[in-house]
Amino acid sequence: MLRIEGKKGRFCDGVSRRNFLQVGALGLGGIALPQLLQAEGQTANRRQHKSVIMIYLPGGPPHQDTFDLKLDAPREIRGEFQPIPTNVAGIQICEHLPQLAKIADKYTIIRSMVGARDDHSDFQCMTGRLLSSQKPLGGWPSFGATVSRVQGAAHRAVPPFMGLEPVMQHKPYNAATPGFLGVSHRSFRPEAEAKTDMTLRDMSVDRLADRKALLGSFDKFRRDVDSSGLMEGLDAFHQQAFGVLTSSRLAEALDWQKEDPRVIARYGKGDPRPRGDAAPRLTEQFLLARRLVEAGARVVTVAFGFWDYHGNNFKTAREDLPHFDRGVSALIEDLHERGLDKDVAVVVWGEFGRTPKINKDAGRDHWPNVSCAMLAGGGMRHGQVIGATDRLGGEANERPVRFGEVFSTLYHHLGVDVNSATINDLNGRPHYLVENNLQPMPELI
C-alpha cells in the first residue's frame, strides 16, 4: 500500500487532502510500480524497446481448416474449405483468410507444434510449460511476468506487461499468473476488475473515450499534487509510480478512438459478445495492443474468440475466420507501415489442434498431438512455413517445434539470453526461463 499524506485540508469536492491518494500495490491491476520501476532502474540499456504481442485463441483452432489444409486426405478428414494461394509461391492457406493470404511474406506459419496436453487452458501458450508439469512453490510465471521481472519497464509511465484478455467463463482460460514472481509482475488489465482500481478522483476507465475529460482529470490531479508539496520526500521510485498515475501517456494509448478513422476502419468493428465460454471477437484489441507497445509496453496479451469446435466446425469457422483474418492482417500491416515490424514480434496460437477426423456433429475434437502457430514481425525471416504434418494432419512428420522453442525465440527478440538469464523462486532457487535448454529457432533468426 502506498499512502500519501500531506497537510490536512479539503479539496473543493470535500475530499480530505490527507486521504486523497491511496494506492494498494499501486491499485492498478495488482502492479506494485515502485518494485517494477526499481527493476527498470537496474536494467542498464533502455535505448532499444522491443516488445511482443501474444494472441491466444481459446479452445484450440482447427489447424486443418486454417493453415494446414489436407486436400489429399479422405473426405471425412479433408473438410469443406479450399486452399487459396498467398503472395509467397508454394504457400496456401484457407479461403476464408484472404487478407492474410495477401501478406504471407510478412509472417511465418509453424505447422508442427508438438508437446501439448489435452488441457483447455492458456497456461502453455502463456508460460511455455505444461500446467501439469512439476512446478516450484508459487507456480511458473507467465511470459509477460517474466519479462517484467527481467527487463522492467521501458517507459516509466507504462507498465511493462499489459493484459487485454477478459476474465473468461471457463476459468482455466485465465490460468496463467505471475506465479512465484508475485503480484508486482502481474499484468495491468485496464478492464474487468481493474476498472474500479484505475480511478483518479472523478475519472475511471469507463470514460476513456472522453479524452478531453480524461486528460483534464490527469492534469488537475498533477497540479493539485505538485502545489501541495506531496511529491517532496518521496524516493525516486515512488515518484515514478506517481508518473504513471499522472502522465497522460498510458491514458492516451488506451484511448484508441483517437486514431485516424481510416486506421480504425482497417481493423474493423469486432463483436463484443463473448463466444462460448471464452472471449469476444474484438478486432479493436489488436489496434489497442499496437498502441500499447508503441507507448512502451514490453508484452501485451490478447484472447480472441472461442475455437472449441466440437460441433458445426465449418459453420462456426465461417463466422470466426473473417474477423480473425481482418484483425490480425491489419495488425501486421500496421506494424510494418509504422516501422515497428523489427521491434514488435507477434505470436498467434491456441492450446492444441483438432482431430483429423470430423465427428458425427460436423465438428473436430481435441488433438494435442500437433497444432499450428503464426509468428510475425520481430525482425525475423518470414514468408516461410516451418514443419509439416502427415497426409491426415494428425502427426508432425517434419521439424516438430516445441512451445519452448517459440518462447526462446521471443526472448531472443527481446534481447534476453535464455542460456544465462534466470529468475528465483520463493525458495531462492534460480530457474532458466525456458525448460530443457530449448534454443531460439534458427529458421527465424
C-alpha positions in Angstrom: 0.0 0.0 0.0 1.3 3.4 -1.0 -0.4 6.1 1.1 0.5 9.7 0.5 -0.3 12.1 3.3 0.0 15.9 3.4 -1.3 18.8 5.3 -4.8 18.4 6.5 -7.2 20.2 4.2 -10.0 19.7 1.8 -10.5 19.9 -1.9 -13.3 21.7 -3.5 -15.3 18.4 -3.7 -15.0 17.9 0.1 -12.5 15.1 0.0 -9.8 15.2 2.7 -6.4 16.0 1.3 -4.8 13.7 3.8 -6.8 10.8 2.5 -6.7 11.8 -1.2 -4.4 9.2 -2.6 -4.1 5.6 -1.6 -2.6 3.0 -3.9 -2.6 -0.6 -2.8 0.1 -2.4 -4.8 -0.5 0.8 -6.8 -4.1 -0.4 -7.2 -3.6 -0.8 -11.0 -4.5 -4.4 -11.6 -2.2 -5.6 -8.8 1.0 -3.9 -10.1 3.4 -2.7 -7.4 5.0 0.0 -9.5 7.7 1.1 -7.0 9.1 -2.5 -7.3 8.5 -2.6 -11.0 10.3 0.6 -11.6 13.2 -0.4 -9.3 13.7 -3.3 -11.8 13.7 -0.8 -14.5 16.4 1.2 -12.8 18.6 -1.9 -12.5 18.4 -2.6 -16.3 21.1 -0.6 -18.0 20.2 -0.4 -21.6 16.9 1.4 -22.4 17.8 2.7 -25.8 16.0 -0.1 -27.8 12.5 -1.0 -26.9 11.5 -4.4 -28.2 8.1 -5.9 -27.5 5.8 -8.9 -28.0 2.1 -9.2 -28.7 0.8 -12.6 -27.8 -2.6 -13.5 -29.3 -4.2 -16.5 -27.6 -7.1 -18.4 -29.4 -9.0 -20.1 -26.6 -10.2 -23.6 -27.3 -7.7 -24.6 -29.9 -8.4 -23.7 -33.6 -8.6 -26.4 -36.3 -5.2 -26.4 -38.0 -6.6 -28.5 -40.9 -9.1 -25.7 -41.7 -6.8 -22.7 -41.4 -3.1 -23.1 -42.2 -2.7 -26.8 -43.0 -5.4 -27.9 -45.3 -5.2 -31.5 -46.5 -6.8 -31.8 -50.0 -5.4 -35.3 -50.5 -7.0 -36.7 -47.3 -10.2 -38.7 -47.3 -13.5 -36.7 -47.2 -14.1 -37.3 -43.5 -10.8 -35.6 -42.8 -10.4 -33.1 -45.6 -13.3 -30.9 -44.7 -15.2 -28.3 -46.6 -12.7 -25.5 -47.1 -10.5 -24.9 -50.1 -6.9 -23.5 -50.1 -6.0 -20.3 -51.8 -2.6 -19.1 -52.9 -0.7 -16.5 -50.9 1.7 -13.9 -52.1 4.5 -16.4 -51.4 4.9 -19.1 -54.1 4.0 -22.5 -52.8 2.3 -21.4 -49.6 -1.5 -21.9 -49.4 -4.0 -21.2 -46.6 -7.7 -21.3 -46.1 -10.0 -19.5 -48.5 -11.6 -17.6 -45.5 -8.2 -15.9 -44.8 -7.9 -13.7 -47.9 -6.3 -10.7 -46.2 -3.6 -12.8 -44.6 -3.0 -14.5 -47.9 -2.0 -11.2 -49.4 0.7 -10.6 -46.8 2.2 -14.1 -46.3 5.7 -12.7 -46.9 5.3 -10.8 -43.5 4.7 -13.9 -41.3 5.8 -17.5 -40.7 3.4 -20.4 -40.3 4.5 -23.3 -38.0 2.6 -26.4 -38.9 4.2 -28.8 -36.5 3.7 -27.5 -32.9 4.0 -30.5 -30.6 4.2 -31.2 -26.9 0.7 -30.0 -25.8 -1.6 -31.7 -23.4 -5.4 -32.1 -23.6 -5.9 -29.1 -21.3 -8.3 -26.3 -22.1 -6.1 -23.7 -20.6 -4.0 -20.7 -21.6 -1.1 -21.9 -19.4 1.2 -23.4 -22.0 0.6 -20.6 -24.5 1.4 -18.0 -21.8 4.2 -19.8 -19.9 5.7 -22.3 -22.4 5.3 -25.0 -19.8 2.6 -27.6 -19.2 0.1 -27.0 -16.5 0.6 -30.5 -15.2 4.4 -30.2 -15.1 6.3 -30.2 -11.8 6.3 -26.7 -10.6 8.1 -24.8 -7.8 6.3 -23.2 -4.9 4.1 -20.4 -6.2 3.9 -21.9 -9.7 5.5 -21.0 -13.0 5.2 -17.3 -14.1 3.8 -16.2 -17.4 5.9 -14.9 -20.2 4.8 -11.3 -19.5 5.5 -11.6 -15.8 9.0 -13.0 -16.5 9.8 -10.1 -19.0 8.5 -7.6 -16.4 10.9 -9.1 -13.8 13.9 -9.5 -16.1 13.7 -6.3 -18.0 11.4 -3.9 -16.1 9.6 -1.0 -17.7 10.7 0.5 -20.9 8.9 3.8 -20.0 8.2 4.9 -16.5 4.6 5.8 -17.3 3.6 2.5 -18.9 3.6 -0.9 -17.2 5.8 -3.4 -19.0 3.1 -6.2 -19.1 -0.4 -5.3 -20.2 -3.2 -8.0 -20.4 -6.2 -7.3 -22.6 -7.9 -10.7 -22.2 -11.1 -10.7 -20.3 -12.0 -12.9 -17.3 -13.5 -15.8 -19.2 -16.3 -18.1 -18.0 -14.1 -21.2 -18.3 -11.5 -20.3 -15.6 -8.6 -22.2 -17.0 -8.5 -19.9 -20.0 -7.1 -17.4 -17.4 -4.9 -20.0 -15.7 -1.5 -18.2 -16.3 -0.4 -16.0 -13.4 2.8 -14.3 -12.3 3.4 -17.4 -10.3 6.3 -17.2 -7.9 7.3 -13.8 -9.2 4.3 -12.3 -7.3 1.6 -9.7 -7.9 4.1 -7.0 -8.6 4.6 -8.6 -12.0 1.0 -9.3 -12.7 -0.3 -7.8 -16.0 -2.0 -4.5 -15.8 -5.5 -5.0 -17.1 -7.5 -1.9 -18.0 -10.7 -3.8 -18.0 -12.6 -6.3 -15.8 -12.0 -6.0 -12.1 -9.2 -3.4 -12.6 -11.9 -0.9 -13.8 -12.7 0.0 -10.2 -9.0 0.4 -9.4 -7.9 2.8 -12.1 -9.6 5.9 -10.8 -8.3 9.4 -10.4 -10.9 11.4 -8.4 -13.9 11.6 -10.8 -12.3 9.7 -13.7 -12.5 6.0 -14.4 -11.6 3.6 -17.2 -15.2 3.6 -18.3 -14.7 7.2 -19.5 -11.5 6.6 -21.6 -13.4 7.5 -24.7 -13.8 11.1 -23.4 -10.2 12.1 -24.0 -10.7 15.7 -23.1 -12.2 14.9 -19.7 -9.6 12.2 -19.1 -6.6 14.4 -19.7 -8.2 17.2 -17.8 -8.6 14.9 -14.8 -4.9 13.9 -15.0 -3.7 17.5 -15.4 -5.8 18.7 -12.4 -4.5 15.8 -10.3 -0.9 16.7 -11.1 -1.5 20.4 -10.4 -3.1 19.5 -7.0 -0.3 17.2 -6.0 2.5 19.5 -7.2 1.1 22.5 -5.5 0.6 20.7 -2.2 4.2 19.6 -1.9 3.2 16.0 -1.6 5.9 15.0 -4.1 8.7 16.1 -1.7 10.3 13.5 0.3 9.3 10.5 -1.8 12.0 8.3 -3.1 12.7 8.2 -6.8 10.7 5.0 -7.5 7.6 6.2 -5.8 7.9 9.5 -7.7 7.9 7.4 -10.9 4.9 5.5 -9.6 3.2 8.9 -9.4 4.4 9.4 -13.0 2.2 6.5 -14.2 -0.8 7.9 -12.4 -0.3 11.4 -13.5 1.1 11.0 -17.0 -1.2 11.1 -20.0 0.9 8.6 -21.9 -0.9 5.4 -20.8 -4.3 7.1 -21.0 -3.6 8.3 -24.5 -2.5 4.8 -25.6 -5.7 3.3 -24.2 -7.8 5.8 -26.0 -7.6 4.0 -29.4 -10.6 6.0 -30.7 -8.3 9.0 -31.3 -6.6 7.0 -34.2 -7.1 8.1 -37.8 -10.6 6.9 -38.8 -9.0 5.1 -41.7 -6.8 3.0 -39.4 -9.8 2.2 -37.2 -11.8 1.1 -40.3 -9.0 -1.2 -41.4 -9.1 -3.1 -38.1 -12.9 -3.3 -38.3 -15.5 -3.4 -35.7 -15.5 -6.7 -33.7 -18.2 -8.4 -31.8 -18.1 -7.6 -28.0 -20.3 -10.6 -27.1 -18.3 -13.5 -25.5 -18.1 -16.5 -27.7 -19.0 -19.7 -25.9 -17.3 -19.7 -22.5 -14.2 -17.8 -23.8 -13.6 -14.3 -25.3 -15.3 -11.9 -27.7 -14.1 -11.3 -31.2 -12.8 -7.8 -30.6 -10.6 -6.8 -33.5 -10.2 -3.4 -31.8 -8.0 -5.2 -29.3 -5.3 -5.6 -31.9 -5.2 -1.9 -32.6 -5.1 -1.2 -28.8 -2.2 -3.8 -28.5 -0.2 -1.9 -31.1 -0.8 1.4 -29.4 0.3 0.0 -26.1 3.6 -1.5 -27.3 4.2 1.8 -29.2 3.7 3.6 -25.9 6.2 1.5 -24.0 4.7 -1.9 -23.0 7.0 -4.8 -23.5 4.4 -7.6 -23.6 0.7 -7.3 -24.4 -1.6 -10.4 -24.3 -4.9 -10.8 -26.1 -7.5 -13.5 -26.1 -9.7 -13.7 -29.2 -12.8 -15.7 -29.8 -13.7 -19.3 -29.0 -12.3 -22.2 -31.1 -13.6 -25.3 -29.4 -15.4 -26.6 -32.4 -16.8 -30.0 -31.2 -19.9 -29.3 -33.4 -20.6 -27.2 -36.5 -16.9 -26.8 -37.2 -17.3 -25.3 -40.7 -20.3 -23.2 -40.0 -18.7 -21.6 -36.9 -15.3 -21.2 -38.7 -17.1 -19.3 -41.5 -18.3 -16.8 -38.8 -15.0 -16.5 -36.9 -12.3 -16.6 -39.6 -13.2 -13.3 -41.3 -12.9 -11.4 -38.0 -9.6 -13.1 -37.3 -8.3 -12.5 -40.8 -9.2 -8.8 -40.7 -7.8 -8.1 -37.3 -4.5 -10.0 -37.5 -3.8 -8.8 -41.0 -4.5 -5.2 -40.0 -2.1 -5.5 -37.1 0.7 -7.0 -39.2 0.3 -4.4 -41.9 0.0 -1.6 -39.4 3.3 -2.6 -37.7 5.1 -2.6 -41.0 3.7 0.8 -42.1 4.7 2.4 -38.8 8.2 1.0 -39.0 7.6 -1.3 -36.0 8.0 -4.7 -37.7 11.5 -5.2 -36.4 10.7 -4.0 -32.8 7.4 -5.8 -32.3 7.0 -9.6 -32.6 3.6 -11.2 -32.8 2.7 -14.8 -31.9 -0.7 -16.4 -32.6 -1.7 -19.8 -31.3 -4.1 -21.9 -29.3 -3.6 -24.7 -26.7 -3.8 -27.6 -29.2 -5.1 -28.6 -32.6 -8.2 -30.6 -33.7 -8.8 -34.2 -34.6 -8.2 -35.1 -38.2 -11.5 -37.0 -38.4 -14.7 -34.9 -38.5 -17.1 -36.3 -35.8 -20.8 -37.0 -36.1 -21.7 -33.4 -35.1 -19.7 -32.0 -38.0 -17.0 -30.9 -35.5 -13.4 -31.7 -34.7 -12.4 -32.8 -31.2 -9.3 -32.0 -29.1 -6.0 -33.1 -30.7 -2.8 -32.3 -28.6 -0.6 -34.3 -31.0 0.0 -31.4 -33.3 -1.2 -27.8 -34.0 -0.3 -24.6 -35.9 1.1 -21.3 -34.8 1.9 -18.0 -36.6 4.8 -15.6 -36.0 5.2 -12.1 -37.4 7.4 -9.1 -37.0 10.4 -9.1 -34.7 12.9 -8.6 -37.5 12.6 -12.4 -38.2 12.9 -14.2 -41.5 9.3 -14.5 -42.7 7.5 -15.7 -45.8 8.0 -19.3 -44.9 6.4 -22.4 -43.5 8.2 -24.4 -40.8 7.4 -28.0 -40.3 4.8 -30.3 -41.8 2.2 -32.9 -40.8 1.4 -36.2 -42.4 -1.2 -36.7 -45.1 -4.0 -36.8 -42.5 -2.8 -33.8 -40.5 -2.5 -35.9 -37.4 1.2 -36.0 -36.6 4.2 -33.9 -37.2 6.4 -35.6 -39.7 8.9 -32.8 -40.4 10.6 -30.4 -38.0 8.5 -30.8 -34.8 8.5 -27.5 -32.9 8.0 -27.3 -29.1 6.4 -24.4 -27.3 9.7 -23.6 -25.5 11.5 -23.1 -28.8 9.0 -20.3 -29.7 9.4 -18.8 -26.3 13.2 -18.9 -26.6 12.8 -17.1 -30.0 10.7 -14.4 -28.4 13.1 -13.9 -25.6 15.9 -13.6 -28.1 13.9 -10.9 -29.9 13.7 -9.0 -26.6 17.4 -9.3 -26.1 17.3 -11.8 -23.3 19.8 -14.6 -23.4 18.0 -17.8 -22.3 21.3 -19.5 -21.6 22.2 -17.1 -18.8 19.0 -15.3 -17.6 17.4 -16.8 -14.5 14.6 -16.0 -12.1 14.4 -17.0 -8.5 11.5 -18.9 -7.0 10.2 -18.4 -3.5 12.9 -20.6 -2.0 15.6 -18.5 -3.8 16.3 -21.2 -6.3 17.2 -19.9 -9.8 15.3 -21.2 -12.8 16.1 -20.7 -16.5 13.4 -19.0 -18.5 12.9 -21.9 -20.9 12.9 -25.6 -19.8 15.1 -28.3 -21.3 17.6 -25.8 -22.7 15.5 -25.2 -25.8 17.1 -22.6 -28.1 15.8 -19.9 -30.5 14.6 -21.3 -33.8 17.4 -20.9 -36.3 14.9 -20.7 -39.2 13.7 -17.4 -37.9 16.8 -15.6 -36.5 
